Amino acid sequence: MITLYPQYIKDTTGTNSFVILPAEEFETIIEELEDLEDVRLYDEAKKEDDGERILFSEYVNGRKGEDN
């Protein structure tokens, strides 16, 4: 779990409007969000996986054929 020490800036009505975080905490949050996005993309790709596989050499040969 990430320990955060946010500071809040209030508007004229006293409502929290902005948050200030130390840069290290912000960077940690961004890294965690990127990791979660990777997991989401992996899960999505896994659902669409039909089990079909080809050899890398077949892929490369197919790509070479597209260049012509």
MIKE-699617 format. One record per residue: x, y, z of N, C-alpha, C, O in turn; residue in one letter; residue number from 0. Coordinates in nm, 3 decimals, padded with zeros to 5 digits. Example, Ala and Ser with C-alpha at 12.3 -4.5 7.8 and 13.67 -1.06 7.14 Angstrom:
BEGIN
+---------+---------+---------+---------+---------+---------+---------+---------+---------+---------+---------+---------+------+------+
|   neast |  nnorth |     nup |  caeast | canorth |    caup |   ceast |  cnorth |     cup |   oeast |  onorth |     oup | resn | resi |
+---------+---------+---------+---------+---------+---------+---------+---------+---------+---------+---------+---------+------+------+
|  01.319 | -00.569 |  00.780 |  01.230 | -00.450 |  00.780 |  01.320 | -00.330 |  00.780 |  01.424 | -00.332 |  00.846 |    A |    0 |
|  01.285 | -00.225 |  00.708 |  01.367 | -00.106 |  00.714 |  01.290 |  00.003 |  00.787 |  01.341 |  00.114 |  00.804 |    S |    1 |
+---------+---------+---------+---------+---------+---------+---------+---------+---------+---------+---------+---------+------+------+
END
This chain:
BEGIN
+---------+---------+---------+---------+---------+---------+---------+---------+---------+---------+---------+---------+------+------+
|   neast |  nnorth |     nup |  caeast | canorth |    caup |   ceast |  cnorth |     cup |   oeast |  onorth |     oup | resn | resi |
+---------+---------+---------+---------+---------+---------+---------+---------+---------+---------+---------+---------+------+------+
|  00.084 | -00.118 |  00.000 |  00.000 |  00.000 |  00.000 |  00.088 |  00.124 |  00.000 |  00.190 |  00.129 |  00.068 |    M |    0 |
|  00.048 |  00.221 | -00.075 |  00.123 |  00.346 | -00.085 |  00.079 |  00.438 |  00.029 | -00.040 |  00.458 |  00.051 |    I |    1 |
|  00.176 |  00.492 |  00.098 |  00.146 |  00.590 |  00.202 |  00.158 |  00.728 |  00.140 |  00.264 |  00.765 |  00.089 |    T |    2 |
|  00.051 |  00.805 |  00.146 |  00.049 |  00.939 |  00.087 |  00.035 |  01.045 |  00.196 | -00.028 |  01.024 |  00.299 |    L |    3 |
|  00.095 |  01.157 |  00.168 |  00.085 |  01.271 |  00.258 |  00.039 |  01.393 |  00.177 |  00.118 |  01.484 |  00.150 |    Y |    4 |
| -00.089 |  01.393 |  00.137 | -00.138 |  01.503 |  00.054 | -00.160 |  01.631 |  00.135 | -00.189 |  01.628 |  00.255 |    P |    5 |
| -00.147 |  01.742 |  00.065 | -00.184 |  01.871 |  00.120 | -00.297 |  01.924 |  00.032 | -00.289 |  01.915 | -00.091 |    Q |    6 |
| -00.399 |  01.977 |  00.093 | -00.515 |  02.023 |  00.018 | -00.518 |  02.174 |  00.012 | -00.482 |  02.244 |  00.106 |    Y |    7 |
| -00.562 |  02.223 | -00.103 | -00.586 |  02.366 | -00.120 | -00.736 |  02.384 | -00.132 | -00.801 |  02.321 | -00.216 |    I |    8 |
| -00.789 |  02.469 | -00.049 | -00.934 |  02.492 | -00.046 | -00.971 |  02.614 | -00.128 | -00.893 |  02.708 | -00.141 |    K |    9 |
| -01.092 |  02.610 | -00.184 | -01.141 |  02.728 | -00.255 | -01.203 |  02.825 | -00.155 | -01.194 |  02.804 | -00.034 |    D |   10 |
| -01.263 |  02.929 | -00.203 | -01.318 |  03.033 | -00.115 | -01.434 |  02.985 | -00.029 | -01.467 |  03.048 |  00.071 |    T |   11 |
| -01.496 |  02.872 | -00.068 | -01.605 |  02.819 |  00.012 | -01.557 |  02.715 |  00.114 | -01.637 |  02.663 |  00.191 |    T |   12 |
| -01.427 |  02.686 |  00.113 | -01.372 |  02.588 |  00.207 | -01.371 |  02.445 |  00.155 | -01.336 |  02.353 |  00.228 |    G |   13 |
| -01.409 |  02.428 |  00.028 | -01.410 |  02.296 | -00.033 | -01.270 |  02.262 | -00.086 | -01.204 |  02.346 | -00.147 |    T |   14 |
| -01.225 |  02.137 | -00.061 | -01.097 |  02.095 | -00.116 | -01.103 |  02.101 | -00.269 | -01.189 |  02.037 | -00.330 |    N |   15 |
| -01.013 |  02.178 | -00.329 | -01.015 |  02.196 | -00.474 | -00.893 |  02.135 | -00.543 | -00.903 |  02.087 | -00.656 |    S |   16 |
| -00.779 |  02.137 | -00.475 | -00.655 |  02.087 | -00.533 | -00.580 |  02.005 | -00.430 | -00.600 |  02.019 | -00.309 |    F |   17 |
| -00.493 |  01.918 | -00.480 | -00.410 |  01.836 | -00.393 | -00.265 |  01.855 | -00.433 | -00.232 |  01.856 | -00.551 |    V |   18 |
| -00.180 |  01.871 | -00.335 | -00.036 |  01.879 | -00.358 |  00.025 |  01.753 | -00.299 |  00.001 |  01.718 | -00.183 |    I |   19 |
|  00.106 |  01.684 | -00.383 |  00.177 |  01.565 | -00.339 |  00.326 |  01.584 | -00.364 |  00.365 |  01.651 | -00.459 |    L |   20 |
|  00.409 |  01.526 | -00.279 |  00.551 |  01.524 | -00.312 |  00.571 |  01.451 | -00.446 |  00.499 |  01.356 | -00.476 |    P |   21 |
|  00.668 |  01.494 | -00.524 |  00.692 |  01.437 | -00.657 |  00.710 |  01.286 | -00.651 |  00.660 |  01.215 | -00.737 |    A |   22 |
|  00.781 |  01.236 | -00.551 |  00.804 |  01.092 | -00.539 |  00.673 |  01.016 | -00.523 |  00.656 |  00.909 | -00.583 |    E |   23 |
|  00.582 |  01.068 | -00.443 |  00.452 |  01.004 | -00.425 |  00.372 |  01.006 | -00.555 |  00.309 |  00.907 | -00.591 |    E |   24 |
|  00.375 |  01.119 | -00.625 |  00.303 |  01.130 | -00.752 |  00.358 |  01.029 | -00.852 |  00.281 |  00.961 | -00.920 |    F |   25 |
|  00.491 |  01.019 | -00.863 |  00.553 |  00.925 | -00.956 |  00.517 |  00.781 | -00.921 |  00.497 |  00.698 | -01.010 |    E |   26 |
|  00.509 |  00.750 | -00.792 |  00.469 |  00.616 | -00.750 |  00.326 |  00.587 | -00.794 |  00.297 |  00.477 | -00.840 |    T |   27 |
|  00.237 |  00.683 | -00.780 |  00.098 |  00.667 | -00.824 |  00.093 |  00.642 | -00.974 |  00.020 |  00.554 | -01.020 |    I |   28 |
|  00.168 |  00.719 | -01.051 |  00.170 |  00.703 | -01.196 |  00.220 |  00.564 | -01.234 |  00.162 |  00.499 | -01.321 |    I |   29 |
|  00.326 |  00.516 | -01.169 |  00.378 |  00.382 | -01.196 |  00.274 |  00.275 | -01.165 |  00.257 |  00.180 | -01.242 |    E |   30 |
|  00.205 |  00.291 | -01.054 |  00.100 |  00.194 | -01.017 | -00.013 |  00.194 | -01.120 | -00.064 |  00.088 | -01.157 |    E |   31 |
| -00.052 |  00.312 | -01.167 | -00.157 |  00.321 | -01.268 | -00.114 |  00.256 | -01.399 | -00.193 |  00.189 | -01.465 |    L |   32 |
|  00.013 |  00.276 | -01.437 |  00.065 |  00.212 | -01.558 |  00.065 |  00.060 | -01.544 |  00.031 | -00.011 | -01.638 |    E |   33 |
|  00.102 |  00.011 | -01.426 |  00.100 | -00.134 | -01.402 | -00.043 | -00.188 | -01.412 | -00.065 | -00.294 | -01.470 |    D |   34 |
| -00.138 | -00.116 | -01.356 | -00.279 | -00.158 | -01.364 | -00.328 | -00.159 | -01.508 | -00.404 | -00.248 | -01.548 |    L |   35 |
| -00.285 | -00.062 | -01.587 | -00.323 | -00.057 | -01.728 | -00.266 | -00.177 | -01.802 | -00.333 | -00.236 | -01.886 |    E |   36 |
| -00.141 | -00.213 | -01.770 | -00.080 | -00.331 | -01.832 | -00.160 | -00.457 | -01.799 | -00.182 | -00.541 | -01.886 |    D |   37 |
| -00.202 | -00.471 | -01.676 | -00.282 | -00.587 | -01.635 | -00.415 | -00.588 | -01.709 | -00.460 | -00.692 | -01.755 |    V |   38 |
| -00.478 | -00.471 | -01.720 | -00.606 | -00.462 | -01.790 | -00.589 | -00.502 | -01.936 | -00.671 | -00.576 | -01.990 |    R |   39 |
| -00.483 | -00.453 | -02.002 | -00.460 | -00.487 | -02.142 | -00.430 | -00.636 | -02.159 | -00.475 | -00.698 | -02.255 |    L |   40 |
| -00.355 | -00.694 | -02.066 | -00.325 | -00.836 | -02.070 | -00.454 | -00.917 | -02.057 | -00.478 | -01.010 | -02.134 |    Y |   41 |
| -00.537 | -00.881 | -01.960 | -00.663 | -00.952 | -01.940 | -00.752 | -00.943 | -02.063 | -00.816 | -01.041 | -02.101 |    D |   42 |
| -00.755 | -00.826 | -02.125 | -00.835 | -00.806 | -02.245 | -00.782 | -00.893 | -02.360 | -00.860 | -00.957 | -02.431 |    E |   43 |
| -00.651 | -00.895 | -02.378 | -00.590 | -00.977 | -02.483 | -00.614 | -01.125 | -02.457 | -00.638 | -01.201 | -02.550 |    A |   44 |
| -00.609 | -01.164 | -02.333 | -00.630 | -01.305 | -02.296 | -00.771 | -01.349 | -02.333 | -00.791 | -01.462 | -02.378 |    K |   45 |
| -00.870 | -01.262 | -02.314 | -01.009 | -01.295 | -02.348 | -01.025 | -01.317 | -02.498 | -01.105 | -01.400 | -02.541 |    K |   46 |
| -00.948 | -01.242 | -02.577 | -00.959 | -01.250 | -02.722 | -00.872 | -01.359 | -02.783 | -00.879 | -01.384 | -02.903 |    E |   47 |
| -00.789 | -01.425 | -02.702 | -00.697 | -01.527 | -02.751 | -00.775 | -01.651 | -02.795 | -00.848 | -01.711 | -02.716 |    D |   48 |
| -00.757 | -01.687 | -02.922 | -00.826 | -01.805 | -02.973 | -00.736 | -01.928 | -02.973 | -00.778 | -02.036 | -03.017 |    D |   49 |
| -00.614 | -01.914 | -02.925 | -00.522 | -02.027 | -02.915 | -00.440 | -02.052 | -03.040 | -00.350 | -02.135 | -03.039 |    G |   50 |
| -00.470 | -01.981 | -03.149 | -00.396 | -02.000 | -03.273 | -00.256 | -01.939 | -03.261 | -00.240 | -01.827 | -03.213 |    E |   51 |
| -00.156 | -02.016 | -03.305 | -00.018 | -01.969 | -03.299 |  00.048 | -01.994 | -03.434 |  00.013 | -02.088 | -03.505 |    R |   52 |
|  00.145 | -01.909 | -03.470 |  00.226 | -01.931 | -03.588 |  00.372 | -01.915 | -03.549 |  00.404 | -01.851 | -03.449 |    I |   53 |
|  00.459 | -01.973 | -03.630 |  00.602 | -01.957 | -03.605 |  00.644 | -01.816 | -03.640 |  00.586 | -01.753 | -03.729 |    L |   54 |
|  00.744 | -01.765 | -03.571 |  00.793 | -01.631 | -03.600 |  00.842 | -01.622 | -03.744 |  00.821 | -01.521 | -03.810 |    F |   55 |
|  00.908 | -01.727 | -03.792 |  00.959 | -01.728 | -03.930 |  00.844 | -01.715 | -04.030 |  00.859 | -01.650 | -04.133 |    S |   56 |
|  00.729 | -01.777 | -04.000 |  00.612 | -01.763 | -04.088 |  00.562 | -01.619 | -04.088 |  00.524 | -01.566 | -04.192 |    E |   57 |
|  00.563 | -01.557 | -03.971 |  00.522 | -01.417 | -03.960 |  00.613 | -01.329 | -04.044 |  00.566 | -01.243 | -04.120 |    Y |   58 |
|  00.746 | -01.350 | -04.030 |  00.843 | -01.268 | -04.104 |  00.825 | -01.289 | -04.253 |  00.824 | -01.192 | -04.329 |    V |   59 |
|  00.809 | -01.414 | -04.297 |  00.789 | -01.440 | -04.440 |  00.662 | -01.375 | -04.490 |  00.659 | -01.323 | -04.602 |    N |   60 |
|  00.559 | -01.376 | -04.410 |  00.434 | -01.309 | -04.448 |  00.451 | -01.159 | -04.461 |  00.395 | -01.097 | -04.550 |    G |   61 |
|  00.530 | -01.102 | -04.371 |  00.558 | -00.958 | -04.378 |  00.639 | -00.923 | -04.502 |  00.617 | -00.819 | -04.564 |    R |   62 |
|  00.734 | -01.009 | -04.538 |  00.815 | -00.986 | -04.657 |  00.726 | -00.987 | -04.780 |  00.747 | -00.910 | -04.873 |    K |   63 |
|  00.626 | -01.075 | -04.781 |  00.534 | -01.083 | -04.893 |  00.448 | -00.959 | -04.908 |  00.403 | -00.928 | -05.018 |    G |   64 |
|  00.424 | -00.887 | -04.798 |  00.344 | -00.764 | -04.801 |  00.420 | -00.650 | -04.864 |  00.360 | -00.556 | -04.916 |    E |   65 |
|  00.553 | -00.655 | -04.860 |  00.635 | -00.546 | -04.912 |  00.630 | -00.537 | -05.065 |  00.660 | -00.432 | -05.121 |    D |   66 |
|  00.594 | -00.645 | -05.130 |  00.594 | -00.648 | -05.278 |  00.472 | -00.581 | -05.334 |  00.456 | -00.575 | -05.456 |    N |   67 |
+---------+---------+---------+---------+---------+---------+---------+---------+---------+---------+---------+---------+------+------+
END
